[in-house]
Amino acid sequence: MRGNTAKIVFVVCVLLQGTNSIKAAQSQSTSFVKKTVEHPFYGKSLNSTTFLNSNWPLKKADTNKRLPNIKATNSRKPLTKSKTVLPSDLLFNLTSPDNLSLPRKTSEIEKRNLYPLEITDLEKLVEANNPKLEVYRRQIEQQKYNLKQSISTWYPTIDLGATPQYLDGNNYNDARPNTSSDQWKTSLSVDINWNLIDPSRAPEINAAKDTYEKAKASYLIELRDLKLEALNAYFLLQKSDAGVRIGKESVRASQLSLSDAKARFDSGLGTRLEVLEAETQLARDNRLLTNNLGEQSINRSSLAIILNLPLSIIPVAATPPEIIGVWESSLEESIISAYSFREELENIRLDISINNSNANAALASVQPKLSIFNTFNNSYTEGKLSSINSDGSASSNTVGLKATWRVFDGLNAQSRYNYNKEIVKVSEAKFAEKRNNIRQEIEQSFIKLRTASKDIMSSTREVIAARESLRLARLRFQSGITTQREVVNNQRDLTQAEVEYTEAITAYNTSIAKLQRSTGVEHVQACTSPKIMSNIVEDSDPSNIPIDPFPVIKACPKSNSSK
């Protein structure tokens, strides 16, 4: 009986203490809000209402968009007040600097302007600015002139020669009279040569043509790789922007927890341990925010390097992380599409053709050659030679055929032929290896895409549950039912859930972009990002959260866009 009486008294005391703590916390919170809590990134006071009513950043995407078009209506531009923001519709502001230019003044680097970039801007900027593509474009021009040089062997060669001469001399003899010379002489020659039969001509032209095609294919490969690299850098920038936002939200929550803990400690309802735990969590969240800000700066710099932007431009992501679409093609269809799309395979085929042509050209050196030639000479003299006048002219014209045949060369031609044939066999083995690598890339991308899809579903649910758990933990703490440790743990869980959601979105989009690069499928089925409640009702129950995974991917609405 005494035990039951003690339990009843304990419960009544707890309820009374909770009621008093709520009133005390409310009064302390009201007085605390009037104070200014400055933070290096916010500079404003924070309270529980501010935190609980803050908008959730994971918003619904436009269902009518196509990859890579992402509208900026729901954008969260990670812009700082100390920077100048340039309008995003003026792409000429992002023209790359001259190849040989170097900054001369520190002001050219210190003055930085923020430029919000859409995903659709990346392709234009990469193709216009990246210096690697400029190298490949010049190589295409080089091989084009090399092809013209090879084709020129079909045409005859015409050589003109002119030799004007002036002779002035004196001869002194004892036995004969002395003589003198004073003469102008001009000679003109025209040589015409035309190779009628040249076994090395056709294979050399074919090799030059294949080399030219290979240069163009190499340009396409580099362009596609740079586009993928720019997309990945953009996705990482979006991820770091989301990390900065998560860090700021965590700092806000920690400041709120610290203010509540101090209010309870000042009113005598809390302990010094709770204040220390809140301060520890605030320091941890400040460190998280600092690291995320550093990662954001690094990702901005990486994107600027890929796009070769001017030193005065800092690129920023114009949109938050969103699901960019759904991959509808099957694994088998994607592999078949990749085999017909990948220029890497075409390059290996061209290598095989080039080396076959080189082998035929090697054998041509020991095969007969036939050429026709015509030589015309004309000479004109005026003056005297040895005191005798020799004015006059002479002309001649010679037409003939020339045949050559190297009968023996010490097996030089055969050795070069076998050498190029061995290179062909190596290229065939490389083709098989590349074919298997492409299949492996597609399969790995499919697995990563499936994993990221499931991660999005689970992390979506985890974020919702963690937000509600943190809200309930705050109410329990303000009522005196629980301790600051529970609030800190739930806040840490929410931060981790947000980070995992952002990582899942980034991994999903990266897999989609890689599949597009590998298969050439430009458009994917449009899809909406998962909708997460931004404002949770006060009396919501965590048990009402559905157990089944959220229909994020499979229940995606159909798009009217054609593939």
WOTANOR-V389518 format. One record per backbone hydrogen bond with DSSP energy under -0.5 kcal/mol. NH is the residue of the N-H (numbers start at 1). CO is the residue of the C=O. Records with the same first field share a line. If there is no record, write none. Layout:
NH = CO, CO
This chain:
5 = 1
6 = 2
7 = 3
8 = 4
9 = 5
10 = 6
11 = 7
12 = 8
13 = 9
14 = 10
15 = 11
16 = 12
17 = 13
18 = 14
19 = 15
20 = 16
21 = 17
22 = 18
23 = 19
24 = 20
25 = 21
26 = 22
27 = 23
28 = 24
29 = 25
30 = 26
31 = 27
32 = 28
33 = 29
34 = 30
35 = 32
37 = 35
38 = 36
42 = 39
43 = 39
51 = 47
52 = 48
53 = 49
54 = 51
59 = 57
65 = 62
69 = 66
70 = 68
75 = 72
78 = 76, 317
79 = 77
83 = 80
84 = 112
86 = 84, 114
90 = 87
91 = 89
93 = 90
94 = 91
95 = 92
101 = 98
108 = 105
109 = 106
110 = 106
111 = 107
112 = 110
113 = 312
114 = 84
115 = 314
116 = 86
117 = 316
121 = 118
122 = 118, 119
123 = 119
124 = 120
125 = 121
126 = 122
127 = 123
128 = 124
129 = 125
130 = 125, 126
134 = 130
135 = 131
136 = 132
137 = 133
138 = 134
139 = 135
140 = 136
141 = 137
142 = 138
143 = 139
144 = 140
145 = 141
146 = 142
147 = 143
148 = 144
149 = 145
150 = 146
151 = 147
152 = 148
153 = 150
154 = 151
155 = 152
157 = 193
159 = 191
161 = 189
163 = 187
165 = 185
167 = 183
169 = 181
171 = 179
173 = 171
179 = 171
181 = 169
182 = 384
183 = 167
184 = 382
185 = 165
186 = 380
187 = 163
188 = 378
189 = 161
190 = 376
191 = 159
192 = 374
193 = 157
194 = 372
196 = 194, 370
197 = 370
201 = 198
202 = 198
203 = 199
204 = 200
205 = 201
206 = 202
207 = 203
208 = 204
209 = 205
210 = 206
211 = 207
212 = 208
213 = 209
214 = 210
215 = 211
216 = 212
217 = 213
218 = 214
219 = 215
220 = 216
221 = 217
222 = 218
223 = 219
224 = 220
225 = 221
226 = 222
227 = 223
228 = 224
229 = 225
230 = 226
231 = 227
232 = 228
233 = 229
234 = 230
235 = 231
236 = 232
237 = 233
238 = 234
239 = 235
240 = 236
241 = 237
242 = 238
243 = 239
244 = 240
245 = 241
246 = 242
247 = 243
248 = 244
249 = 245
250 = 246
251 = 247
252 = 248
253 = 249
254 = 250
255 = 251
256 = 252
257 = 253
258 = 254
259 = 255
260 = 256
261 = 257
262 = 258
263 = 259
264 = 260
265 = 261
266 = 262
267 = 263
268 = 265
269 = 264
270 = 264
275 = 271
276 = 272
277 = 273
278 = 274
279 = 275
280 = 276
281 = 277
282 = 278
283 = 279
284 = 280
285 = 281
286 = 282
287 = 283
288 = 284
289 = 285
290 = 286
291 = 287
292 = 288
293 = 289
294 = 290
295 = 291
296 = 292
297 = 293
298 = 294
299 = 295
300 = 296
301 = 297
302 = 298
303 = 299
304 = 300
305 = 301
306 = 302
307 = 303
308 = 304
309 = 304
313 = 310
314 = 113
315 = 313
316 = 115
318 = 117
326 = 525
328 = 326
334 = 330
335 = 331
336 = 332
337 = 333
338 = 334
339 = 335
340 = 336
341 = 337
342 = 338
345 = 342
346 = 342
347 = 343
348 = 344
349 = 345
350 = 346
351 = 347
352 = 348
353 = 349
354 = 350
355 = 351
356 = 352
357 = 353
358 = 354
359 = 355
360 = 356
361 = 357
362 = 358
363 = 359
364 = 360
365 = 361, 362
366 = 363
367 = 364
369 = 404
370 = 197
371 = 402
372 = 194
373 = 400
374 = 192
375 = 398
376 = 190
377 = 396
378 = 188
379 = 394
380 = 186
381 = 392
382 = 184
384 = 182
385 = 388
387 = 180
388 = 385
390 = 383
392 = 381
394 = 379
396 = 377
398 = 375
400 = 373
402 = 371
404 = 369
407 = 405
412 = 409
415 = 411
416 = 412
417 = 413
418 = 414
419 = 415
420 = 416
421 = 417
422 = 418
423 = 419
424 = 420
425 = 421
426 = 422
427 = 423
428 = 424
429 = 425
430 = 426
431 = 427
432 = 428
433 = 429
434 = 430
435 = 431
436 = 432
437 = 433
438 = 434
439 = 435
440 = 436
441 = 437
442 = 438
443 = 439
444 = 440
445 = 441
446 = 442
447 = 443
448 = 444
449 = 445
450 = 446
451 = 447
452 = 448
453 = 449
454 = 450
455 = 451
456 = 452
457 = 453
458 = 454
459 = 455
460 = 456
461 = 457
462 = 458
463 = 459
464 = 460
465 = 461
466 = 462
467 = 463
468 = 464
469 = 465
470 = 466
471 = 467
472 = 468
473 = 469
474 = 470
475 = 471
476 = 472
477 = 473
478 = 474
479 = 475
480 = 477
481 = 476
482 = 476
486 = 483
487 = 483
488 = 484
489 = 485
490 = 486
491 = 487
492 = 488
493 = 489
494 = 490
495 = 491
496 = 492
497 = 493
498 = 494
499 = 495
500 = 496
501 = 497
502 = 498
503 = 499
504 = 500
505 = 501
506 = 502
507 = 503
508 = 504
509 = 505
510 = 506
511 = 507
512 = 508
513 = 509
514 = 510
515 = 511
516 = 512
517 = 513
518 = 514
519 = 515
520 = 516
522 = 520
525 = 326
532 = 58, 530
540 = 537
544 = 541
545 = 542
552 = 550
556 = 553
